[in-house]
C-alpha cells in the first residue's frame, strides 16, 4: 500500500476541523429554499465575509453510484451548475487526487477556476462516504486570461445510508476572489446548489453508473 502523502494527512486533519464547523446545530442554518425534496440552507462563518451553503436530499441510488458520478470529472458540466469543464490533474490513489475545474459565471462576472485537492473516506461504522475538495491556490496550471483562480474554497459531498435510501449532503464555503453583484451571490448560494442537486439526482437515475464499485 502506498504511504499517504504529507499533504494528504494535513488535508484530512484540516477537513476534520472544517467538517465539524459545517456540522453545527441545525438552528444555525437558515433555510433559503425547499422544493421537490431538496433543501438549501446558508449560515454565517466566523471570520469570513461569505456564507457557507448546504444542500440536502434523499435519493434511491446506492452510494457507489453516487461516488462514481462525482468521480466522473468529465461529466461535471452535465450536472454541476456553472461547471464548464473539469478534469483529473493528478491521481495519487483511489482516495486522493487533484482535480481542475473551470466554472462559467454569467457575464459580466469573470469565470472562476480552481485546482482542488480531493480526498475520499468511508466511515466503517456507519457506511457514510465523504468527499472533500480544498482549493490549493497556486499550481503549475497556467492561469487563463480573464479567469479568476480560487484560492480559498472548500466543498464536500456526504453520502449517508438511511432507511429511505441515501441522504446526500453538499457543503461549500467559497471566497469568490473579489466582489460580486448581489444577484450573483444569491445565485451561488441558492440557485446553483439547488440546480446541482436536481441534475445529480436525474443523472443518478439514468443507470449510467449502476454496478460501480471502489476498493475503499
C-alpha positions, 0 to 999 in steps of 0.5 A: 500500500502506498504511504499517504502523502504529507499533504494528504494527512494535513488535508484530512486533519484540516477537513476534520476541523472544517467538517465539524464547523459545517456540522453545527446545530441545525438552528444555525442554518437558515433555510433559503429554499425547499422544493421537490425534496431538496433543501438549501440552507446558508449560515454565517462563518466566523471570520469570513465575509461569505456564507457557507451553503448546504444542500440536502436530499434523499435519493434511491441510488446506492452510494457507489453510484453516487461516488462514481458520478462525482468521480466522473470529472468529465461529466461535471458540466452535465450536472454541476451548475456553472461547471464548464469543464473539469478534469483529473490533474493528478491521481495519487490513489483511489482516495486522493487526487487533484482535480481542475475545474473551470466554472462559467459565471454569467457575464459580466462576472469573470469565470472562476477556476480552481485546482482542488485537492480531493480526498475520499473516506468511508466511515466503517461504522456507519457506511457514510462516504465523504468527499472533500475538495480544498482549493490549493491556490497556486499550481503549475496550471497556467492561469487563463486570461480573464479567469479568476483562480480560487484560492480559498474554497472548500466543498464536500459531498456526504453520502449517508445510508438511511432507511429511505435510501441515501441522504446526500449532503453538499457543503461549500464555503467559497471566497469568490476572489473579489466582489460580486453583484448581489444577484450573483451571490444569491445565485451561488448560494441558492440557485446553483446548489439547488440546480446541482442537486436536481441534475445529480439526482436525474443523472443518478437515475439514468443507470449510467453508473449502476454496478460501480464499485471502489476498493475503499 
